[in-house]
Amino acid sequence: MFEIIYHPLFSELNQLDQPKPFFESYETPLRTRMIWNYLKKIGYVKRDFKEMSKAKKDFFVNSDIDLVFKQPEIMKKEDIYLVHSKYHVELVEQFSNVGSGQIGNLVQATPDTFHIASLSAGGAYKAISNVYERKCNQSFAIIRPPGHHAIADASDGLCVFNNIAIAIRKLQKDFNFKGKIAIIDIDTHYGDGISKIFYEDKNILYTSIHEFDFSTGEAGFFTEMGAGKGLGTTINFPIPLKCGDSFFQEYCSFIEPFLEKFSPELIIVAAGFDGHFSDPIGNLTYSSKGYKFFAEWLKKIAEKVCSGRISFCLEGGYNLLILPRLIETIISSFIPVKPRKPIDDVPFHLRSIFEEKDENVEMERLRTVFKKRLIEFKQKLNRLWQKI
């Protein structure tokens, strides 16, 4: 069975007053509302939680396509403290009580922020723990706000609490889990929060493919490979701006042998969809075909290394029309449904038609630099992994 974790409050709370194009305005309840309404439209969702609440149930099943829908619980403060400092948690709560204010870089508070962020962390935990306990084979947490930028002492980049990190630490506490977990981050932006939290943890493999400006310095470069006992368990795959599906596919081939050797007990995907060419705040050019390839590849490698156990947790993705379709692309790879034609399979996706000649020359130069650095990185990484 495939589980979808969702709560109606994700589609109602934490709405900022800021208009577009303010960066923070893109993280809106409309993101999850559009996803949920679309899943209803295509027949995945046949009942609703508001209807189920009258019957005092927090789950329902679509047995025709092996889907289970469950509601998460709010993450308790004591569990959020497993990752975040008391100062940070109390700061978020204080700003929420006031009803406004800047919690962190590109993170604004509303009266609902603390509540919805705690529920989002709870959603990640339910999705991940249910896969760990074998209550389902795979899961997808349709949650917000996202979490992969949040660090121990601060919110950052639309992320209040680090949902995935909290879920992992709570899993380790609740089940005395000491095994290995692999995190694959496909958001267009580097998940620096997850990386920092697990940078010295030998049991957590964090790997990320993300846009990178090779003309300047920024976090998420090849050379960041972990430290101490965790040296080698951070694997970054930064790619030049405007890169598309071919780089996504190359990443899958690159990371596969390391996943096989690491042999995690489950795989968690930080599922950001802002790498799509239509996303308003991303700078990559993935298409639905790229995400479909990733899902099919992941399904196969997970069967090899962890009996198919995968949990997806929603991170970025801000084009309200394409986001639901991309999530359908992922889910449909794991359930018995006929694949639908991608909505973005249209001629104008051939973006090179619109690129200037000089821009193409610059892209080729960047790709050459990338390939050279990638070869050097793989050689160094292979040497490190001989000792792991």
C-alpha positions in Angstrom: 0.0 0.0 0.0 1.0 3.6 -0.6 0.1 6.1 2.1 -0.6 9.8 1.6 -0.3 12.0 4.8 -2.3 15.2 4.7 -4.3 17.5 7.0 -6.9 20.1 5.8 -5.2 22.8 7.9 -2.3 22.7 5.6 -4.6 24.3 3.0 -6.0 26.9 5.3 -3.4 28.2 7.8 -0.3 30.4 7.6 -1.4 32.7 4.8 0.9 35.8 4.5 -0.5 39.2 3.6 2.5 39.9 1.4 1.7 40.2 -2.3 3.7 38.7 -5.2 6.5 39.0 -6.1 7.7 39.0 -2.5 9.6 35.7 -2.1 7.7 34.6 1.0 4.4 35.0 -0.8 4.9 31.8 -2.8 4.7 29.6 0.3 0.9 29.6 0.5 -2.0 27.3 1.6 -2.9 27.2 -2.1 0.0 24.8 -2.7 -1.5 21.9 -0.7 -5.1 22.9 -1.6 -4.4 22.6 -5.3 -2.7 19.3 -4.8 -5.6 17.9 -2.7 -8.3 19.2 -5.1 -6.4 17.7 -8.1 -6.1 14.3 -6.4 -9.9 14.4 -5.9 -10.4 15.4 -9.6 -8.5 12.4 -10.9 -10.2 10.0 -8.6 -7.3 9.3 -6.1 -9.3 10.8 -3.3 -12.9 9.6 -3.0 -13.7 10.9 0.5 -12.5 13.8 2.6 -11.2 14.2 6.1 -13.8 16.8 7.0 -16.4 14.1 6.2 -14.4 11.4 8.0 -14.1 13.6 11.2 -17.8 13.2 11.7 -17.3 9.5 11.9 -14.3 10.1 14.3 -11.9 8.5 11.8 -8.5 9.9 10.7 -7.9 7.7 7.7 -9.7 6.3 4.6 -8.8 3.9 1.8 -9.1 3.8 -1.9 -8.7 0.1 -2.3 -9.1 0.3 -6.1 -5.6 1.7 -6.4 -3.9 0.7 -3.1 -4.0 4.2 -1.6 -4.4 5.0 2.1 -5.0 8.5 3.4 -4.1 9.5 6.9 -3.9 12.6 9.1 -0.8 13.5 11.1 -0.6 14.7 14.7 1.1 17.8 15.9 4.7 17.3 16.8 5.3 17.9 20.5 7.8 20.6 21.6 10.0 17.9 23.4 10.4 16.2 20.0 11.1 19.4 18.1 13.9 20.0 20.7 15.6 16.8 19.4 16.8 19.0 16.5 16.1 22.7 17.3 17.3 24.8 20.2 14.8 25.9 22.9 15.6 29.4 22.0 14.6 28.9 18.3 11.4 27.0 19.2 10.3 29.6 21.7 11.1 32.4 19.3 8.8 30.8 16.7 6.1 30.4 19.3 6.5 34.0 20.5 6.3 35.5 17.0 3.2 33.4 16.3 1.6 34.7 19.4 2.3 38.2 18.3 1.0 37.3 14.8 3.7 38.8 12.7 7.5 39.4 12.4 10.5 38.0 10.7 11.4 34.6 12.3 14.4 34.1 10.1 15.8 34.8 6.6 12.9 34.8 4.2 10.5 33.5 6.9 7.6 35.6 8.1 5.3 34.8 11.0 1.5 34.6 11.1 -0.7 33.7 14.1 -0.7 30.1 12.7 3.0 29.6 12.1 3.9 27.6 15.2 0.9 25.4 14.9 1.2 24.6 11.2 5.0 24.1 11.4 4.5 21.6 14.3 1.9 19.8 12.2 4.2 19.7 9.2 6.9 18.1 11.3 4.3 15.6 12.6 3.3 14.8 9.0 6.9 14.0 8.1 7.2 11.8 11.1 3.9 9.9 10.3 5.0 9.3 6.7 8.5 8.1 7.7 7.6 6.1 10.8 4.8 4.2 9.0 7.2 3.1 6.3 9.7 2.1 8.9 7.1 0.1 10.8 6.0 -1.5 7.5 2.5 -0.2 7.8 2.9 0.7 4.1 5.6 0.3 1.4 5.9 3.9 0.5 4.4 7.2 1.7 4.1 10.8 0.6 3.7 13.6 3.2 1.8 16.5 1.5 2.9 19.1 4.1 3.8 22.7 4.5 5.7 24.8 5.4 8.8 23.0 3.9 11.8 22.3 6.2 15.1 21.4 4.5 16.7 24.9 5.0 15.9 25.2 8.7 19.0 24.7 11.0 19.1 24.1 14.7 19.0 27.7 15.8 17.1 29.4 12.9 14.4 29.2 10.4 15.5 30.0 6.8 14.2 30.1 3.2 10.5 29.5 3.9 11.3 26.7 6.3 10.4 27.0 10.0 11.3 23.6 11.5 13.4 20.9 9.8 10.6 18.4 9.2 12.7 15.5 8.0 15.5 15.9 10.6 12.9 16.0 13.4 11.2 12.9 12.1 14.5 11.0 11.9 15.6 12.0 15.4 12.1 11.1 16.8 12.3 7.7 15.0 15.7 7.0 16.5 14.3 7.9 20.0 11.0 6.1 19.8 12.2 2.8 18.3 15.8 2.9 19.5 16.7 2.9 15.8 20.4 2.8 15.2 20.4 1.8 11.5 21.1 3.7 8.3 18.9 6.1 6.5 19.5 7.8 3.1 18.1 11.2 2.3 17.8 12.2 -1.4 17.1 15.9 -1.8 15.7 16.8 -5.3 14.6 20.4 -4.5 16.2 23.0 -6.8 17.8 24.7 -3.8 20.4 23.1 -1.6 19.0 21.6 1.6 21.7 23.2 3.8 19.7 22.7 7.0 19.5 18.9 6.6 23.1 18.8 5.5 24.4 20.7 8.6 22.3 18.7 11.0 23.6 15.3 9.8 27.1 16.5 8.6 28.9 14.4 11.1 26.5 11.5 11.3 27.8 8.3 9.8 24.4 6.6 9.8 22.6 9.3 7.7 23.6 9.6 4.0 22.5 13.0 2.7 22.7 13.5 -1.1 21.4 16.5 -3.0 21.1 17.6 -6.7 20.6 21.3 -6.9 21.2 24.4 -9.0 24.5 26.1 -8.4 26.1 29.3 -9.7 29.6 28.2 -10.6 30.7 31.8 -11.1 30.6 32.5 -7.4 30.9 30.7 -4.1 27.8 29.2 -2.3 27.0 26.3 -0.1 26.4 22.9 -1.6 29.6 22.4 -3.5 31.3 19.0 -4.3 33.9 19.5 -1.6 31.3 19.5 1.2 31.4 15.7 2.0 30.8 15.5 5.8 33.2 15.6 8.7 34.4 13.4 11.5 32.7 10.0 11.5 30.3 11.3 8.9 33.1 12.1 6.3 31.9 10.8 2.9 28.2 10.6 3.9 27.3 14.0 2.4 27.3 13.8 -1.4 26.5 17.0 -3.3 25.7 17.1 -7.0 25.6 20.9 -7.9 24.6 21.6 -11.5 24.7 24.7 -13.6 21.6 26.9 -13.9 19.2 26.0 -16.7 20.2 22.3 -16.7 17.5 19.8 -17.4 16.5 16.1 -17.4 19.8 14.8 -18.7 21.5 16.0 -15.6 18.8 14.6 -13.4 19.3 11.2 -15.0 23.1 11.5 -14.7 22.7 12.2 -11.0 20.7 9.0 -10.5 23.5 7.0 -12.2 26.1 8.8 -10.2 24.5 8.1 -6.8 23.3 4.6 -7.4 26.6 2.7 -6.4 26.9 4.7 -3.2 23.3 3.9 -2.2 24.0 0.2 -2.9 27.1 0.3 -0.7 25.5 2.3 2.0 22.6 -0.1 2.2 20.1 2.0 4.1 17.0 0.6 5.9 14.8 3.2 4.2 15.1 6.1 1.8 13.6 9.5 2.5 13.1 12.0 -0.4 13.1 15.7 0.3 10.6 16.1 -2.5 11.0 19.6 -3.9 9.5 20.3 -7.4 10.8 23.8 -8.0 13.4 22.4 -10.4 10.6 22.2 -13.1 11.1 24.7 -15.9 7.9 26.5 -15.1 8.6 27.2 -11.4 8.7 30.9 -10.5 11.6 30.7 -8.1 13.7 27.9 -9.6 16.4 28.1 -12.2 16.5 24.5 -13.6 14.6 23.1 -16.6 13.4 19.6 -15.5 10.2 18.3 -17.1 7.6 15.7 -16.0 9.6 13.1 -17.9 12.6 13.9 -15.7 10.6 13.4 -12.5 9.0 10.2 -14.0 12.5 8.8 -14.7 13.6 9.6 -11.1 10.6 7.8 -9.6 11.0 4.7 -11.7 14.8 4.6 -11.0 14.2 5.2 -7.3 11.6 2.3 -7.2 14.2 -0.1 -8.7 17.1 1.0 -6.5 14.9 0.9 -3.3 13.9 -2.7 -4.1 17.6 -3.5 -4.2 18.7 -1.8 -1.0 15.8 -1.4 1.4 12.9 -3.7 0.3 11.3 -0.8 -1.6 10.8 1.4 1.5 10.6 5.0 0.5 9.0 8.1 2.1 8.6 11.4 0.2 8.2 14.7 2.2 7.1 17.7 0.3 9.6 20.6 0.2 9.5 23.3 -2.5 7.4 23.6 -5.7 5.6 26.9 -6.3 3.9 26.7 -9.7 0.3 26.0 -8.5 -0.7 24.4 -11.8 2.2 22.0 -12.4 2.9 21.0 -8.7 -0.2 18.7 -8.4 0.7 17.1 -11.7 4.3 16.4 -10.7 3.1 14.8 -7.4 0.8 12.6 -9.5 3.8 11.7 -11.6 5.6 10.4 -8.5 2.7 8.6 -6.9 1.5 6.9 -10.1 4.8 5.1 -10.4 4.0 3.2 -7.2 0.3 2.3 -7.6 -1.7 0.4 -10.2 -2.9 3.2 -12.4 -2.5 4.0 -16.1 0.1 6.8 -16.6 -1.4 10.1 -17.9 0.1 12.2 -20.6 2.4 14.8 -19.0 0.8 18.3 -19.1 4.2 19.9 -20.1 4.9 17.6 -23.0 4.7 20.4 -25.5 7.0 21.9 -28.1 7.8 25.1 -26.2 9.7 23.0 -23.6 12.5 23.0 -26.2 13.9 26.0 -24.4 17.1 26.2 -26.5 14.9 27.7 -29.2 14.6 30.8 -27.0 18.2 31.0 -25.8 20.6 33.5 -27.3 23.7 32.2 -29.0 26.1 33.8 -26.5 24.1 32.2 -23.7 24.5 28.8 -25.3 28.3 29.3 -25.4 28.4 30.2 -21.7 26.3 27.1 -20.8 28.7 24.9 -22.7 31.6 26.4 -20.8 29.8 25.8 -17.5 29.0 22.2 -18.5 32.6 21.6 -19.3 33.7 22.9 -15.9 31.0 20.8 -14.2 32.1 17.6 -16.0 35.7 18.2 -15.0 34.8 18.8 -11.4 32.5 15.8 -11.3 35.3 13.5 -12.4 37.6 14.8 -9.7 34.8 14.6 -7.1 34.0 11.0 -8.0 37.6 9.9 -7.7 37.9 11.5 -4.3 34.6 10.1 -3.1 35.5 6.6 -4.2 38.7 6.8 -2.2 36.8 7.9 0.9 34.2 5.2 0.5 36.9 2.5 0.4 37.2 3.3 4.1 33.5 3.3 4.9 
